[in-house]
Amino acid sequence: MESARSLLELFRPDSSRSDSKQFERGLEAYENGRYLEALRSWRLASRAGNPEADYRIGLLYARNEGVIGSIPDAVAWYERAALNGHLDAQFQLGLIYLNGVKATLGPNRPEMWRQSTAARLGDKAINLHDLVFPNGIGVAKDVDAAFLWMSVAAEAGKAEAQSILGNMYANGQGCARDHAAALRWYQAAAEQKAASGEFALGDVYYQGRGVPVDFAQAAIWYHKAAEQGHVRAQVALAFMCLKGTGLPENVEEAARLFQSAAAHDDTIALYNIALLRLSGKGAVKDLDRAETALRKAARKDYLPAVQALAEFYALGTAAEPDLREAAYWYEKAAERGDTQAQFLTGRFYATGTGVPPSIRQAAKWFERAAEGGHATAAHNIAVFYLNGRGVARDVAAAIKWFERASEGGISAAGVQLGRLYSAGNGVPRDQARAAEWLSKAADGGDADAKMAYAMFLIQDEPSAERLAQARALLTDAAEAGHPAAAFQLGGLHMGRSGGAVDVPAAAQWFKRAAGAGHVEAQHTLALLYSDPKSGLKDPQAAAGWIVKAADGGNAAAQFKLAVMYCTGQGVEQDLAKGVTWYEAAARQGHTTAQYNLAVMLGRGQGRDADPTKAAEWFEAAAKQGMVEAQLAIGDALRAGDGVAQDRDQALHWYRQAAQQNNEGARRRLQAMGESVG
């Protein structure tokens, strides 16, 4: 190395030479920002053989100072200097050839100029390009040349070159992989206290590359580099402190090192100091600073930070959840290929959470997540294909994704497959395959799947064996807290599907389902307790279950409760409540409730008389074929009671009733001079 330094001394500018004076003039001009004047002086010095001037001209081209920036032109000048022993030029050449330089676009950039002239001049532009850019507009990666120049610079004692040459030996770039040679060059750089060499030695001992793994030795070298501000060394040492690897566990020191590296915008450090500030471990809990650090790392496209930031906003870690921000960052993570984020993004678009609702976008993200192995997403996109939502209907695609979802443990997918094959929905009807899928889903232990398989078994007059199997499945599901299964068990005990009748047992299962909020079971219990033949008659219990079923939205129960309030049967008479419950049932399409409501509104019972509303409800019931309602709306139209008089419409409704052999309709038609067919 000493001989190399001595050789370089021969090429240093001599103040007694004319080229040295020109160089100094150029240096003065450069320091005062007169780059073009510096270029002229350095060119004169270069012609006289001054390698420092060659190197400086190369820097002008590299920095776009006084000339159009061009790395290929910089390389040409660096090579002149390097061949004359200029150490920094040799090092720069090594770096450039190691990484290569692509032509860059932008105003006044050579590549933009080349494209523009090519578009305008065609083939004629080629010669012009060669004249203007004789060295080209990019530099191809050349690891052999990089190894050559980095070796020369390293031998000459440049510490940075020694570290990089060590990396090249470690990775086999431009040479055979040689961990021993890499270690020697790292040590040479470290002897000069180069942080890059110290860090590399830390990596060597941490990973055991050519030496036994030695965490304690790794920590020593990482610490040396970290003290000099080497960011990656600070991060590596922070992890060792955090995990107690080769050092006593020290979360506070880890936080200090992460913060130091984060101050230089190191992505991993930003992410980890954010986590520590979120938890308050090793650093003061500070959600605002944590969010800032996460956002910086996320903007650098660091996936763990993107994921953490999305969760930060989704959970409302600092305040209320911000679902718009959460959706934005989850979609960023989804774009990076994070499967769970793709699923969540699909769900956001499906529900319009934090984003405008879009079934197409939901389908896109569910399918991407499914392709990544997300079982629930596979089930969702299968449903989309089955129903033609967000995608064209494609039963074959639906089956494919249902099968994937089933393989992933989603029992509902097996149930869907069973139902598809059982009904022949878009596929040939196949009861054997239906049974296979439903059985497989039920074997997974899911209560919904057990109920689905049970219902399959008891269709079409089942055998005693199938009925017993269905009963066992429903019992398992009901015992697991499945209200619908308990309700179906009640039905079996009432003799449905050919089972033995056991009303008390049926009532117990109905009661279990009803107690869990199953509205149809509540209504069924009310009927059982109202029926003298059931052996369970209990008017008070019947009234209680009718109220629950009505509150739960069962139209038949609402109608029954209305009758009870109007007649005072089982409850205190209250016509106003009767009207309210008739209206609730009527809005659900209950025909008799619509008619009774119309009658009460017409008479002003339980509510102020309202002939217009009465006519509307008579018409609603009439449209469902109720003769009495057809006569009533016909009478209203004939008399103009609550509606405008309309003879033709009145006749229409009378004829509708007459078609059902209603004598009153016939008499009305005759009275209006109409023939009765």
Phi, psi and omega in degrees: 000326180296319181294325178295319178296320179297321179296321181293329180300331181295336185257004178285145182302138177257119185298345180275347183269152182296325180295329178292323179294318177298321179298315181296322177298317178297320180296318179297316179298318180298315182295340178258012175079013180263076190293321181295320177294321178298317179302315181299314182295319182290330175295319178296318179294324179296319180297334179273002175092028180268107182293331178296324177294318176303314181298317181294323176296319175303318178297322178301315179292323180292327185261000181060044182246109179081348179220165174290125182303131181202109179295321177301321177292323177299318180300318180301318180286323177299319182295322176299317181290318183296319180294342176260018172087016182282116188297311182294326177294319178299317180295315180298320177298317177302315180297314184295314180291332179294321185254337186072160179224119178277150175296134184256146176269166178133164180303135177066015178270144182305319182294322177296319179296318181298315181295321181295313181291325178296321179293325183274323189251347180065225184298332181297339183288338186299311179297322179297319178299316182296326179288317184284321182236072184298338181260008180084185183237005176208168179234120180290144175296133183215091186292333178293313178296321179299315180298319180299307184290324179292325177296316180299314181293321179295316178298329179281356173101012179282117188299316181299321178294323180296319178296315182292322177297322175301318178298321181294320176294321181294326184260355182069042179262112180077005182199171173287145178298132185210096183293329179294316178295320178300315180300318180299317181288324175299317180296321179298317179293319181295327178298335177267011180061031175284123182300325180296322178290320179296318178297316180298321177297321176302315179297320180302313182284329180291319184266350181068046181271097181083357177220161175296146176300131182214092184296325180296316179294321178300317180299322179299312183288321175300320182296318179300314180292320181297323179297335178269006177087015178290113190297313181295327176293321178298319180293315180299316180293325178299316179296323179294321177292321183295321185262354183068039181262109180076356180216158172297141178300130183210091184293325180297317179292323176300315180298319180298316181292318177299317180296320179298316179289325179295330178299339176260016178063029174291126187300311183294322178294318178302315181297314185285325176291329176297316179298319180292322179287331176293320184271341184076019179265119178079347179213157179296133179297123184210097186292326180294313180292327177296315180297320179298315180294317178299318181296319178299315180292322180294323179292342174273009176068030178275111190304313179302325179289321177300314180297316182294322180293320177300315179294323178305313182281326181295321182274348184067046186302319184268330182204222176287149176303141176244091188288337175292314178295318180300313181298320180299312184284327175297321179293325175300314179295323179297318179297333179277000176097010179286117188296314180297321178295324177297317178297313182295322178296319175301318180293322177300314180291326180293325184257354183069034180267110178078352179217159174297138181298138179206107180295325179296314179295321178300315180297318181301312184285325176298319182293321178296318179294321178297320178296334178273003176098011180280112188294316181295322177297322178299318178296317182296314182291331175298316178298320179299315179294323181295320184263355182067039179255118179079345177216162176293143181299129183209096185296324180297317178294321178300315180298317179303313183285327174299319179296318178298317180296319179297318177298332179274006175094010179271101185295330180299332178292319176297322178297315179299317179298317179300317181292322178300311182289327180292319183271346186067040182275093179083357177222159176301138180295129185213095184293329180294315179292324177299313179297322181299313182290318181294321178296317179298317179295318181293324179297339178287351175094357182286133184295320178300317181295319179298319180293318180299318179293321179298316181294327175295320184292329186264007177281156173057058175049075185291158174287167179299324181294315180294323180295318179295320179295318179297317180298320179295318179296316180294323178296315178302315182293318181295318178295335178276004176095026181263104186300320182296326177293320177298319178298316179296324176297320176301318179298319178298320180288345175273004175098006178293145180066018174092007179284164178291143182276129178214086188299315179300319178295320179299316181299322180296317179290321176299320182295322179296317179292318181297319180297336179269007175096010180285109190294318181295325177293322178299316180294319180297318177299319179301319179294319179298315182287346178268342188270117179298333183283346184286339185079008183235016189304129181204091185305322181293315178294321179300314180298319181298317181285328176298318180298315180297317181293322178295315177299330180279357175099011179283118186297319180297320179292322178297319177296314180299318180294324177298315178300318181298317180291326181286331183256349183073027182270107178082349178218166177289134183300135181202097185296327180297316177293326178300314179299318181300316182285326173301318181295320179299316180290322181299320181294340176267007175091013179287113190298309183295324177297321178298317181293312181298321178298316179299318180299314183291322178292325178292326183268350183074037179262122179078351180197156179303143180302139181213084183301326181295311178296322179301315180298321179299317182285326174301317181295320179299316179291324180298321180295339177269008172092010181281118186300313182301322179289324178296319176295318183293317180289328175297315178299319181295319180291325180292322183265348185072037182264099180087349178219164176292142178301136182205095184300315183299316180292323177299314178300321179304313183287325177297320180294322177300317180290322181297326178298341177261021176062037178272122184292323179299321178295320179298315181298320180295320179295318178296320180296333181266009176077021181257143177288151180245114181280000000 
